[in-house]
Amino acid sequence: MKKPANEESNLMDESSPSPFYYQMINSEKFRLDFQIGPSDEDTGPYWGESGELILIDGAVPEEEDIEAVSVGDNRYRLAEKQPWPSSHLRLNWGDEFIAERVGDDVLKLSSIVMPQSFVHYELSGSFSKDDEIAKIVHKLDGGWQRMGLIYGIEKLTLTVPVDRADEFLQLMKVAGRFDDLQLEEGYGPNISNPILNPKG
């Protein structure tokens, strides 16, 4: 039985368990085909209220090596994408999407499953497995993931269920780390929701 690729970093152990990580078990390696904007720094995909893909002017094809869990009927759950800044994919782990399988290991993105189950936040700074934030995320049945370095500073993705986002933000205020949070790209049309994105 396959474990999540970042199991060690994500603390999938008895000291700080979270059911979130078990949703990544049995992931497979794929190449995902999707579209991004015309600039080298652009990301994608973009989608509407129902998960339909939105084409932007000058969009260009992009491909990225990912890991995903097949959940049936051409539906997949993202388990792993490329680290920052290599990734141009706006989806994050736990997000589900519909894709056509056009080869043994190639998926062509068709739409995003809505409503999304998780909301993802970016946090930069020092972090350890014993950090209070890790305990907060796991308490709320979420997960955390190291995504790369920004000028030598760690970039983390903190993921919690949408219905616990308000609780998460309140706990981050108590912990004194609220101002360090930034909503990750990829929360579709709901990015203006004041509970999920209080700074937006």
ZAGU-896686 format. One line per field, with one value per atom (N, C-alpha, C): x, y, z; residue in one letter; atom name; residue number from 1. Coordinates in pm, 1 decimal, m for minus. Layout:
REM residues N
xx = (X  ...)
yy = (Y  ...)
zz = (Z  ...)
vexse = (A  ...)
zafi = (CA  ...)
sedo = (NUM  ...)
END
This chain:
REM residues 200
xx = (85.4  0.0  88.4  70.5  159.2  128.2  231.4  217.5  233.3  186.9  208.4  355.5  386.1  526.0  600.1  530.4  595.5  562.3  551.8  506.3  589.6  722.3  807.2  782.3  775.7  753.1  614.5  518.0  380.0  339.0  434.7  408.1  295.8  290.1  188.8  238.4  224.3  270.9  178.3  205.4  115.3  114.6  221.2  228.1  139.7  110.8  27.5  m50.7  m142.8  m213.4  m317.9  m349.0  m459.6  m513.6  m645.0  m703.0  m677.9  m638.9  m615.0  m511.7  m402.3  m293.4  m335.2  m429.3  m470.2  m547.3  m592.7  m659.1  m559.9  m430.7  m327.8  m269.0  m313.8  m261.5  m303.2  m214.2  m235.0  m232.0  m159.0  m142.7  m54.8  m74.2  3.5  69.8  177.2  247.6  182.5  159.2  100.9  170.6  150.0  177.4  42.0  21.6  m104.7  m89.2  m178.0  m180.4  m290.0  m253.8  m349.9  m301.1  m368.6  m329.3  m296.1  m199.2  m162.9  m163.4  m142.1  m138.5  m13.7  m5.8  104.1  239.7  242.1  369.1  433.9  566.2  637.7  602.9  558.7  526.4  379.3  299.9  157.5  130.4  13.5  m29.3  m163.0  m210.4  m338.7  m371.9  m488.1  m595.6  m678.9  m774.4  m874.3  m1010.6  m1101.5  m1230.8  m1343.8  m1467.6  m1585.6  m1658.3  m1777.2  m1855.9  m1882.1  m1901.2  m1934.7  m1812.6  m1693.8  m1570.9  m1529.3  m1607.8  m1573.0  m1446.4  m1361.5  m1236.4  m1262.2  m1189.6  m1199.8  m1073.3  m1090.3  m976.3  m941.7  m815.6  m771.6  m697.3  m700.1  m637.7  m489.8  m447.8  m307.3  m262.6  m358.6  m323.0  m235.7  m142.9  m51.8  m57.3  m30.1  m31.6  83.2  55.5  156.1  141.1  248.7  243.6  325.5  280.6  351.0  340.8  451.5  451.5  386.6  287.6  212.7  196.5  142.2  89.0  m56.9  m143.3  m286.1  m346.6  m456.4  m531.4  m654.3  m672.9  m793.0  m907.9  m1017.3  m1134.1  m1253.4  m1231.0  m1332.9  m1399.4  m1449.4  m1523.2  m1442.3  m1315.8  m1226.2  m1204.4  m1224.7  m1207.6  m1080.5  m1000.8  m871.7  m856.5  m779.8  m745.6  m595.7  m558.0  m416.1  m348.0  m236.0  m160.4  m25.3  30.0  163.5  181.2  240.9  279.4  424.7  477.7  617.3  637.9  756.1  782.5  787.5  762.7  776.9  925.6  963.4  879.3  858.3  888.2  876.3  731.5  640.9  501.9  427.2  347.0  256.0  110.9  89.9  m42.9  m111.9  m232.8  m306.6  m377.1  m388.4  m447.5  m348.2  m400.5  m317.2  m361.7  m277.3  m311.6  m447.3  m522.8  m657.9  m763.2  m725.3  m820.4  m851.4  m976.4  m1018.0  m1052.5  m1027.6  m1049.8  m1092.8  m1150.5  m1189.7  m1087.8  m1041.6  m941.4  m961.5  m931.0  m933.3  m796.7  m797.4  m671.0  m635.5  m533.0  m498.4  m375.9  m325.8  m212.8  m200.2  m105.3  m89.8  m67.4  2.9  33.8  13.2  m75.9  m102.3  m249.3  m273.7  m409.8  m427.5  m540.2  m574.9  m687.2  m659.1  m754.5  m880.7  m997.5  m1125.7  m1202.9  m1204.7  m1278.6  m1233.4  m1277.9  m1245.6  m1370.8  m1356.5  m1470.0  m1505.3  m1630.5  m1678.8  m1800.6  m1823.0  m1736.0  m1610.7  m1504.9  m1381.1  m1392.5  m1325.6  m1335.2  m1236.9  m1127.2  m1020.0  m983.6  m931.5  m875.5  m728.7  m644.6  m499.7  m440.5  m351.7  m286.0  m135.2  m70.9  74.9  130.0  236.5  305.2  454.5  524.2  668.8  735.7  844.6  918.4  967.2  1037.5  1090.4  976.2  997.9  891.3  954.9  896.7  943.5  823.4  848.0  738.1  670.2  737.4  678.8  614.1  610.2  554.3  407.0  364.4  224.2  130.5  176.7  92.2  61.9  160.8  137.2  26.6  28.6  m73.6  m210.9  m213.9  m340.8  m398.5  m313.7  m359.3  m412.0  m340.2  m382.1  m508.1  m520.6  m640.8  m765.4  m751.8  m864.5  m874.7  m807.3  m811.5  m752.2  m649.3  m581.5  m440.6  m360.7  m222.9  m133.1  m3.2  92.4  199.4  259.5  353.3  458.8  585.2  692.8  691.1  690.7  678.7  801.9  901.4  1021.4  1079.5  1177.8  1246.3  1230.3  1207.4  1204.7  1318.9  1424.9  1543.1  1590.4  1590.4  1637.9  1536.0  1414.7  1308.6  1208.1  1167.5  1074.5  938.4  882.1  745.5  662.7  555.1  470.1  329.2  262.4  119.3  48.7  m45.2  m127.6  m267.8  m320.4  m449.3  m546.6  m667.7  m772.1  m904.1  m997.2  m1129.4  m1197.1  m1269.9  m1335.8  m1424.0  m1496.1  m1590.0  m1520.9  m1387.5  m1313.5  m1216.2  m1230.5  m1139.7  m1151.2  m1272.5  m1289.7  m1223.2  m1239.9  m1175.9  m1024.7  m973.5  m829.5  m774.8  m842.7  m795.5  m799.3  m901.3  m908.9  m793.2  m761.2  m650.9  m516.3  m504.1  m380.4  m364.6  m474.7  m467.9  m417.8  m472.0  m430.7  m281.9  m236.1  m95.8  m3.3  m60.7  20.8  79.4  21.0  75.2  m22.8  m132.7  m235.2  m180.3  m99.4  m48.0  53.0  100.9  196.7  127.7  m5.6  m80.4  m113.4  m117.9  m165.6  m244.8  m361.1  m440.3  m366.7  m352.5  m286.5  m370.8  m304.1  m377.2  m453.3  m572.1  m640.4  m765.7  m825.0  m954.6  m1067.9  m1045.7  m1149.5  m1228.7  m1358.5  m1441.2  m1473.0  m1439.0  m1474.6  m1364.9  m1268.5  m1152.5  m1190.2  m1307.7  m1349.8  m1425.4  m1445.9  m1516.8  m1442.8  m1506.5  m1434.8  m1388.5  m1452.5  m1408.1  m1278.8  m1273.1  m1156.3  m1040.8  m1073.6  m970.7  m997.4  m978.7  m1013.9  m932.8  m819.5  m737.1  m768.7  m855.4  m883.3  m991.6)
yy = (m118.9  0.0  123.1  208.0  322.4  431.3  494.1  604.5  736.3  847.4  976.5  1003.8  1073.6  1097.2  1176.4  1267.5  1350.7  1303.7  1173.3  1120.7  1172.9  1172.7  1215.2  1361.9  1446.7  1588.3  1615.4  1532.8  1560.1  1498.4  1436.9  1389.5  1287.3  1195.6  1091.5  984.8  1011.2  918.1  924.1  842.2  830.7  955.4  1036.8  1152.2  1267.4  1273.2  1381.9  1334.8  1242.1  1184.6  1279.8  1262.8  1333.9  1244.2  1230.4  1147.4  1204.5  1331.6  1393.4  1315.2  1275.5  1209.6  1076.0  1009.3  878.1  888.4  1007.8  1026.5  1025.5  1029.8  1030.9  891.4  792.3  656.7  599.3  519.4  455.8  556.3  664.2  759.2  699.0  747.2  702.4  822.7  796.9  904.2  926.7  1054.6  1092.1  1216.2  1241.2  1372.8  1437.6  1555.3  1626.6  1735.1  1732.6  1834.6  1935.9  2064.7  2170.9  2298.2  2411.3  2536.1  2642.7  2726.6  2841.8  2965.4  3081.4  3205.5  3217.2  3324.0  3338.7  3369.6  3417.9  3452.8  3330.0  3329.4  3217.9  3206.6  3316.5  3316.0  3285.1  3266.9  3242.0  3101.1  3085.9  2956.2  2918.8  2802.5  2755.8  2623.8  2570.3  2626.9  2726.8  2790.4  2874.6  2813.4  2827.5  2762.3  2845.0  2809.8  2883.3  2814.9  2865.1  2819.2  2669.7  2614.1  2471.4  2385.2  2445.9  2371.5  2368.1  2435.3  2436.6  2519.1  2474.7  2544.6  2674.9  2779.8  2910.7  2932.6  2952.5  2977.2  3125.1  3155.8  3295.2  3327.0  3453.5  3495.6  3459.3  3399.6  3364.8  3245.2  3166.8  3049.2  2953.0  2890.5  2795.8  2663.0  2554.1  2423.5  2409.8  2339.6  2314.3  2169.0  2110.7  1975.7  1971.9  1889.9  1880.4  1738.4  1689.3  1558.1  1569.2  1483.9  1487.6  1346.1  1335.7  1210.4  1234.9  1139.2  1153.9  1019.1  1024.8  904.8  896.3  785.4  764.8  728.0  804.2  775.1  730.4  700.3  643.6  745.1  695.9  778.8  900.4  877.6  982.5  1094.6  1062.7  1161.2  1127.4  1231.5  1212.2  1312.3  1269.8  1357.7  1384.2  1511.9  1546.0  1511.6  1441.3  1403.6  1473.7  1508.8  1568.9  1644.9  1764.1  1836.3  1878.2  1945.5  1986.3  2094.1  2099.0  2201.0  2341.2  2439.8  2579.2  2608.0  2683.8  2756.1  2683.0  2554.2  2480.1  2461.0  2449.6  2420.0  2542.5  2521.2  2624.0  2584.8  2480.8  2425.0  2492.9  2545.3  2615.6  2518.7  2393.5  2294.7  2258.3  2215.7  2171.8  2032.4  1968.3  1831.6  1831.1  1725.7  1716.0  1765.2  1851.5  1899.2  1787.2  1779.2  1675.0  1736.3  1658.9  1708.3  1593.0  1629.1  1533.3  1541.9  1427.5  1427.0  1305.7  1325.3  1215.9  1148.9  1018.5  944.1  916.7  985.4  977.2  889.7  829.1  737.5  664.0  572.8  496.0  584.9  695.3  782.2  929.0  958.6  1097.0  1129.6  1241.1  1288.8  1425.5  1443.2  1572.2  1632.2  1743.3  1804.5  1849.0  1813.5  1849.7  1950.9  1933.3  2024.1  2001.3  2090.4  2082.5  2040.3  1950.3  1907.0  2018.0  2060.5  2165.8  2115.9  2164.5  2257.5  2187.0  2262.7  2205.2  2172.4  2066.8  2019.1  2086.8  2138.4  2192.6  2334.1  2409.1  2540.3  2537.1  2603.7  2593.1  2731.3  2735.4  2860.8  2845.2  2953.0  2956.5  3020.3  2960.5  3014.9  3008.3  3116.7  3119.8  3141.7  3072.5  3089.0  2957.0  2963.4  2841.8  2754.2  2624.1  2530.7  2397.3  2331.4  2198.9  2109.6  1981.2  1887.1  1906.6  1974.9  2000.1  2138.0  2209.4  2343.4  2340.6  2444.0  2453.6  2454.2  2509.2  2516.8  2377.4  2287.5  2150.4  2086.6  2113.1  2057.3  2115.9  2245.4  2309.4  2247.4  2233.9  2178.6  2036.8  1955.1  1816.2  1806.5  1894.7  1897.4  1918.5  1991.9  2024.3  1928.1  1813.0  1709.8  1759.0  1842.0  1891.0  1836.5  1897.8  1852.9  1968.4  1948.3  2049.4  1986.2  2069.0  2019.1  2124.6  2082.6  2172.6  2180.8  2303.5  2321.3  2382.0  2423.6  2478.8  2589.3  2659.6  2767.3  2898.0  3007.8  3141.9  3219.2  3242.5  3311.6  3245.7  3113.6  3039.0  3020.2  3073.0  3058.8  2956.3  2867.9  2762.6  2817.0  2757.7  2785.9  2662.0  2678.7  2567.6  2585.8  2474.8  2476.6  2413.6  2487.9  2439.3  2417.7  2297.7  2260.9  2218.5  2274.2  2235.8  2221.1  2143.2  2133.5  2270.2  2294.9  2424.1  2458.6  2358.7  2388.1  2413.5  2406.1  2435.6  2552.4  2621.4  2731.8  2845.1  2878.8  2987.4  2952.9  2828.8  2783.7  2789.2  2748.8  2752.3  2894.6  2989.1  3127.0  3184.2  3148.8  3195.3  3139.6  3011.4  2949.8  3008.8  3045.3  3108.1  3247.9  3317.7  3447.0  3429.9  3330.0  3303.5  3267.6  3192.8  3151.1  3263.7  3376.7  3488.5  3473.0  3384.8  3361.8  3399.2  3460.6  3494.4  3584.3  3683.5  3779.3  3717.1  3597.3  3529.9  3448.0  3434.7  3350.5  3424.4  3346.9  3398.1  3287.2  3320.0  3219.5  3172.3  3041.0  2985.3  3011.7  3024.4  3026.4  2895.3  2902.2  2778.4  2753.0  2862.2  2837.5  2886.5  2877.1  2897.3  3025.4  3021.0  3141.8  3190.6  3111.4  3146.7  3223.7  3274.5  3338.3  3466.1  3523.3  3644.7  3616.0  3489.0  3452.7  3509.8  3596.3  3663.0  3567.8  3452.3  3355.5  3289.2  3252.5  3181.5  3277.7  3398.8  3493.4  3629.2  3638.3  3759.5  3881.5  3858.3  3972.2  4016.5  3938.6  3968.0  4068.4)
zz = (0.0  0.0  0.0  m99.3  m116.8  m15.7  39.1  132.4  57.1  113.3  49.4  26.9  m83.2  m119.6  m13.4  54.3  155.1  295.2  314.3  443.4  559.4  544.4  655.7  689.4  586.7  609.8  665.5  626.0  662.2  794.7  864.4  999.6  1008.1  914.6  920.9  1017.7  1147.0  1247.4  1368.0  1466.9  1579.9  1667.8  1663.0  1751.1  1703.8  1576.6  1524.9  1403.1  1421.4  1307.2  1250.6  1125.4  1061.7  951.2  943.1  836.1  697.4  690.0  559.6  478.8  543.6  471.3  411.2  473.2  423.5  292.6  258.7  129.9  14.1  45.9  m57.7  m83.0  m6.5  m21.2  m156.7  m214.4  m345.1  m459.9  m442.9  m553.1  m661.9  m784.0  m900.2  m964.9  m1037.9  m1108.3  m1244.6  m1277.2  m1405.8  m1458.8  m1587.3  m1645.2  m1668.1  m1611.0  m1626.5  m1732.3  m1832.4  m1936.8  m1905.5  m1904.2  m1876.2  m1944.4  m1922.2  m1986.8  m1882.7  m1919.0  m1835.6  m1924.4  m1863.3  m1939.1  m2024.8  m2104.2  m2200.6  m2138.8  m2013.9  m1950.9  m1887.5  m1881.7  m1818.7  m1671.1  m1610.9  m1468.8  m1441.8  m1546.2  m1529.1  m1479.0  m1419.6  m1368.0  m1430.5  m1396.6  m1447.2  m1379.0  m1398.8  m1480.4  m1400.7  m1469.7  m1405.1  m1433.3  m1337.7  m1354.9  m1295.0  m1334.9  m1292.1  m1177.9  m1148.3  m1034.4  m1036.5  m1154.8  m1167.1  m1194.8  m1193.7  m1218.2  m1363.3  m1449.9  m1592.0  m1612.8  m1702.6  m1728.0  m1802.2  m1764.0  m1828.0  m1909.6  m2037.3  m2124.8  m2120.4  m2105.5  m2102.4  m2231.7  m2269.3  m2394.9  m2395.2  m2504.5  m2519.4  m2439.4  m2387.1  m2305.9  m2385.3  m2314.9  m2379.3  m2304.5  m2374.7  m2308.1  m2209.0  m2101.2  m1997.5  m1954.2  m1911.4  m1856.4  m1728.8  m1635.5  m1507.1  m1454.4  m1401.9  m1338.6  m1201.4  m1177.6  m1052.2  m998.6  m878.7  m827.7  m793.9  m826.3  m801.5  m768.9  m695.4  m658.9  m748.0  m817.0  m897.3  m804.6  m812.3  m728.4  m812.5  m940.4  m1027.2  m1118.0  m1234.0  m1329.9  m1375.5  m1410.1  m1458.7  m1356.9  m1231.4  m1123.9  m1047.1  m1018.9  m952.6  m838.4  m738.2  m625.5  m629.7  m638.0  m643.8  m512.1  m521.2  m402.0  m395.9  m510.4  m513.3  m643.9  m635.9  m756.2  m742.6  m841.2  m836.9  m730.6  m670.7  m568.0  m628.5  m543.1  m585.4  m609.0  m711.1  m806.1  m937.6  m942.4  m1068.3  m1111.2  m1014.4  m1046.5  m1097.9  m1202.8  m1254.8  m1229.2  m1152.9  m1130.9  m1013.3  m1035.4  m930.2  m835.1  m872.4  m782.1  m672.8  m558.3  m447.1  m402.3  m321.3  m277.6  m207.0  m232.7  m179.9  m277.2  m372.5  m473.1  m571.9  m615.4  m708.7  m843.8  m948.0  m1083.6  m1173.9  m1286.9  m1389.3  m1501.7  m1548.2  m1655.2  m1745.1  m1871.2  m1968.0  m1967.8  m1956.3  m1958.4  m2103.8  m2153.6  m2295.6  m2319.6  m2215.5  m2224.8  m2094.1  m2085.6  m1962.6  m1841.9  m1862.1  m1748.3  m1780.9  m1875.1  m1915.5  m1892.3  m1821.8  m1796.5  m1861.3  m1931.6  m1990.3  m1907.4  m1840.7  m1749.1  m1821.7  m1763.2  m1823.4  m1740.4  m1607.8  m1520.2  m1376.6  m1287.4  m1146.0  m1069.9  m974.4  m894.0  m794.8  m800.6  m712.1  m634.8  m513.1  m440.5  m391.5  m373.5  m325.1  m176.3  m136.5  2.1  95.8  39.4  123.2  79.6  175.8  145.9  187.2  110.1  126.6  154.1  251.8  288.0  275.3  237.1  229.0  355.6  406.1  523.1  497.4  520.9  502.8  636.6  659.5  783.3  837.6  948.8  1010.1  1059.4  1055.8  1088.5  1126.6  1226.0  1265.4  1293.4  1303.5  1324.7  1459.2  1550.9  1682.6  1692.1  1579.8  1578.5  1617.3  1687.8  1728.9  1608.7  1497.0  1377.7  1323.0  1327.8  1283.8  1367.3  1496.5  1585.0  1554.6  1522.4  1487.2  1360.4  1259.0  1130.6  1148.2  1224.8  1244.6  1330.7  1426.6  1510.4  1426.4  1316.9  1229.9  1111.2  1121.0  1015.7  884.2  895.0  776.0  766.0  678.9  661.1  622.1  634.9  593.4  506.0  422.4  322.8  293.5  290.7  248.3  95.9  43.4  m101.1  m166.3  m87.1  m147.9  m62.3  m117.9  m47.3  m123.2  m49.7  m106.0  m41.0  m116.6  m63.0  66.9  65.8  181.2  291.5  273.6  373.8  325.8  415.4  377.7  338.4  234.3  191.8  221.5  296.2  337.9  285.5  259.2  232.5  351.2  408.9  519.0  464.1  480.0  420.4  528.9  525.7  620.6  546.4  599.7  537.5  531.5  425.6  407.5  526.6  578.7  687.3  821.1  823.3  945.9  925.9  813.4  782.0  883.1  922.6  1019.1  1152.0  1196.5  1320.7  1308.3  1193.2  1169.0  1180.1  1116.1  1118.9  1260.4  1337.1  1475.8  1558.8  1538.7  1612.4  1571.2  1443.6  1398.4  1458.4  1480.3  1547.8  1690.8  1760.0  1897.8  1902.9  1801.4  1796.7  1752.3  1711.0  1667.3  1528.8  1445.2  1311.4  1200.9  1236.8  1137.5  1028.2  1066.9  969.0  873.3  904.9  817.2  708.6  717.4  623.9  495.2  388.2  260.0  193.1  137.8  69.2  m54.8  m70.1  m188.0  m311.6  m426.3  m553.0  m564.7  m623.8  m654.0  m575.3  m519.4  m457.6  m546.9  m677.5  m776.3  m758.1  m782.5  m779.5  m639.3  m536.6  m400.1  m327.6  m401.8  m338.8  m263.3  m292.4  m223.3  m94.7  m60.9  60.9  181.5  262.1  372.0  481.3  493.8  594.0  549.0  421.9  370.9  341.8  301.0  260.7  326.6  458.7  530.4  488.7  424.1  382.4  240.2  170.5  29.8  11.9)
vexse = (M  M  M  K  K  K  K  K  K  P  P  P  A  A  A  N  N  N  E  E  E  E  E  E  S  S  S  N  N  N  L  L  L  M  M  M  D  D  D  E  E  E  S  S  S  S  S  S  P  P  P  S  S  S  P  P  P  F  F  F  Y  Y  Y  Y  Y  Y  Q  Q  Q  M  M  M  I  I  I  N  N  N  S  S  S  E  E  E  K  K  K  F  F  F  R  R  R  L  L  L  D  D  D  F  F  F  Q  Q  Q  I  I  I  G  G  G  P  P  P  S  S  S  D  D  D  E  E  E  D  D  D  T  T  T  G  G  G  P  P  P  Y  Y  Y  W  W  W  G  G  G  E  E  E  S  S  S  G  G  G  E  E  E  L  L  L  I  I  I  L  L  L  I  I  I  D  D  D  G  G  G  A  A  A  V  V  V  P  P  P  E  E  E  E  E  E  E  E  E  D  D  D  I  I  I  E  E  E  A  A  A  V  V  V  S  S  S  V  V  V  G  G  G  D  D  D  N  N  N  R  R  R  Y  Y  Y  R  R  R  L  L  L  A  A  A  E  E  E  K  K  K  Q  Q  Q  P  P  P  W  W  W  P  P  P  S  S  S  S  S  S  H  H  H  L  L  L  R  R  R  L  L  L  N  N  N  W  W  W  G  G  G  D  D  D  E  E  E  F  F  F  I  I  I  A  A  A  E  E  E  R  R  R  V  V  V  G  G  G  D  D  D  D  D  D  V  V  V  L  L  L  K  K  K  L  L  L  S  S  S  S  S  S  I  I  I  V  V  V  M  M  M  P  P  P  Q  Q  Q  S  S  S  F  F  F  V  V  V  H  H  H  Y  Y  Y  E  E  E  L  L  L  S  S  S  G  G  G  S  S  S  F  F  F  S  S  S  K  K  K  D  D  D  D  D  D  E  E  E  I  I  I  A  A  A  K  K  K  I  I  I  V  V  V  H  H  H  K  K  K  L  L  L  D  D  D  G  G  G  G  G  G  W  W  W  Q  Q  Q  R  R  R  M  M  M  G  G  G  L  L  L  I  I  I  Y  Y  Y  G  G  G  I  I  I  E  E  E  K  K  K  L  L  L  T  T  T  L  L  L  T  T  T  V  V  V  P  P  P  V  V  V  D  D  D  R  R  R  A  A  A  D  D  D  E  E  E  F  F  F  L  L  L  Q  Q  Q  L  L  L  M  M  M  K  K  K  V  V  V  A  A  A  G  G  G  R  R  R  F  F  F  D  D  D  D  D  D  L  L  L  Q  Q  Q  L  L  L  E  E  E  E  E  E  G  G  G  Y  Y  Y  G  G  G  P  P  P  N  N  N  I  I  I  S  S  S  N  N  N  P  P  P  I  I  I  L  L  L  N  N  N  P  P  P  K  K  K  G  G  G)
zafi = (N  CA  C  N  CA  C  N  CA  C  N  CA  C  N  CA  C  N  CA  C  N  CA  C  N  CA  C  N  CA  C  N  CA  C  N  CA  C  N  CA  C  N  CA  C  N  CA  C  N  CA  C  N  CA  C  N  CA  C  N  CA  C  N  CA  C  N  CA  C  N  CA  C  N  CA  C  N  CA  C  N  CA  C  N  CA  C  N  CA  C  N  CA  C  N  CA  C  N  CA  C  N  CA  C  N  CA  C  N  CA  C  N  CA  C  N  CA  C  N  CA  C  N  CA  C  N  CA  C  N  CA  C  N  CA  C  N  CA  C  N  CA  C  N  CA  C  N  CA  C  N  CA  C  N  CA  C  N  CA  C  N  CA  C  N  CA  C  N  CA  C  N  CA  C  N  CA  C  N  CA  C  N  CA  C  N  CA  C  N  CA  C  N  CA  C  N  CA  C  N  CA  C  N  CA  C  N  CA  C  N  CA  C  N  CA  C  N  CA  C  N  CA  C  N  CA  C  N  CA  C  N  CA  C  N  CA  C  N  CA  C  N  CA  C  N  CA  C  N  CA  C  N  CA  C  N  CA  C  N  CA  C  N  CA  C  N  CA  C  N  CA  C  N  CA  C  N  CA  C  N  CA  C  N  CA  C  N  CA  C  N  CA  C  N  CA  C  N  CA  C  N  CA  C  N  CA  C  N  CA  C  N  CA  C  N  CA  C  N  CA  C  N  CA  C  N  CA  C  N  CA  C  N  CA  C  N  CA  C  N  CA  C  N  CA  C  N  CA  C  N  CA  C  N  CA  C  N  CA  C  N  CA  C  N  CA  C  N  CA  C  N  CA  C  N  CA  C  N  CA  C  N  CA  C  N  CA  C  N  CA  C  N  CA  C  N  CA  C  N  CA  C  N  CA  C  N  CA  C  N  CA  C  N  CA  C  N  CA  C  N  CA  C  N  CA  C  N  CA  C  N  CA  C  N  CA  C  N  CA  C  N  CA  C  N  CA  C  N  CA  C  N  CA  C  N  CA  C  N  CA  C  N  CA  C  N  CA  C  N  CA  C  N  CA  C  N  CA  C  N  CA  C  N  CA  C  N  CA  C  N  CA  C  N  CA  C  N  CA  C  N  CA  C  N  CA  C  N  CA  C  N  CA  C  N  CA  C  N  CA  C  N  CA  C  N  CA  C  N  CA  C  N  CA  C  N  CA  C  N  CA  C  N  CA  C  N  CA  C  N  CA  C  N  CA  C  N  CA  C  N  CA  C  N  CA  C  N  CA  C  N  CA  C  N  CA  C  N  CA  C  N  CA  C  N  CA  C  N  CA  C  N  CA  C  N  CA  C  N  CA  C  N  CA  C  N  CA  C  N  CA  C  N  CA  C  N  CA  C  N  CA  C  N  CA  C  N  CA  C  N  CA  C  N  CA  C  N  CA  C  N  CA  C  N  CA  C  N  CA  C  N  CA  C  N  CA  C  N  CA  C  N  CA  C  N  CA  C  N  CA  C  N  CA  C  N  CA  C  N  CA  C  N  CA  C  N  CA  C  N  CA  C  N  CA  C  N  CA  C)
sedo = (1  1  1  2  2  2  3  3  3  4  4  4  5  5  5  6  6  6  7  7  7  8  8  8  9  9  9  10  10  10  11  11  11  12  12  12  13  13  13  14  14  14  15  15  15  16  16  16  17  17  17  18  18  18  19  19  19  20  20  20  21  21  21  22  22  22  23  23  23  24  24  24  25  25  25  26  26  26  27  27  27  28  28  28  29  29  29  30  30  30  31  31  31  32  32  32  33  33  33  34  34  34  35  35  35  36  36  36  37  37  37  38  38  38  39  39  39  40  40  40  41  41  41  42  42  42  43  43  43  44  44  44  45  45  45  46  46  46  47  47  47  48  48  48  49  49  49  50  50  50  51  51  51  52  52  52  53  53  53  54  54  54  55  55  55  56  56  56  57  57  57  58  58  58  59  59  59  60  60  60  61  61  61  62  62  62  63  63  63  64  64  64  65  65  65  66  66  66  67  67  67  68  68  68  69  69  69  70  70  70  71  71  71  72  72  72  73  73  73  74  74  74  75  75  75  76  76  76  77  77  77  78  78  78  79  79  79  80  80  80  81  81  81  82  82  82  83  83  83  84  84  84  85  85  85  86  86  86  87  87  87  88  88  88  89  89  89  90  90  90  91  91  91  92  92  92  93  93  93  94  94  94  95  95  95  96  96  96  97  97  97  98  98  98  99  99  99  100  100  100  101  101  101  102  102  102  103  103  103  104  104  104  105  105  105  106  106  106  107  107  107  108  108  108  109  109  109  110  110  110  111  111  111  112  112  112  113  113  113  114  114  114  115  115  115  116  116  116  117  117  117  118  118  118  119  119  119  120  120  120  121  121  121  122  122  122  123  123  123  124  124  124  125  125  125  126  126  126  127  127  127  128  128  128  129  129  129  130  130  130  131  131  131  132  132  132  133  133  133  134  134  134  135  135  135  136  136  136  137  137  137  138  138  138  139  139  139  140  140  140  141  141  141  142  142  142  143  143  143  144  144  144  145  145  145  146  146  146  147  147  147  148  148  148  149  149  149  150  150  150  151  151  151  152  152  152  153  153  153  154  154  154  155  155  155  156  156  156  157  157  157  158  158  158  159  159  159  160  160  160  161  161  161  162  162  162  163  163  163  164  164  164  165  165  165  166  166  166  167  167  167  168  168  168  169  169  169  170  170  170  171  171  171  172  172  172  173  173  173  174  174  174  175  175  175  176  176  176  177  177  177  178  178  178  179  179  179  180  180  180  181  181  181  182  182  182  183  183  183  184  184  184  185  185  185  186  186  186  187  187  187  188  188  188  189  189  189  190  190  190  191  191  191  192  192  192  193  193  193  194  194  194  195  195  195  196  196  196  197  197  197  198  198  198  199  199  199  200  200  200)
END
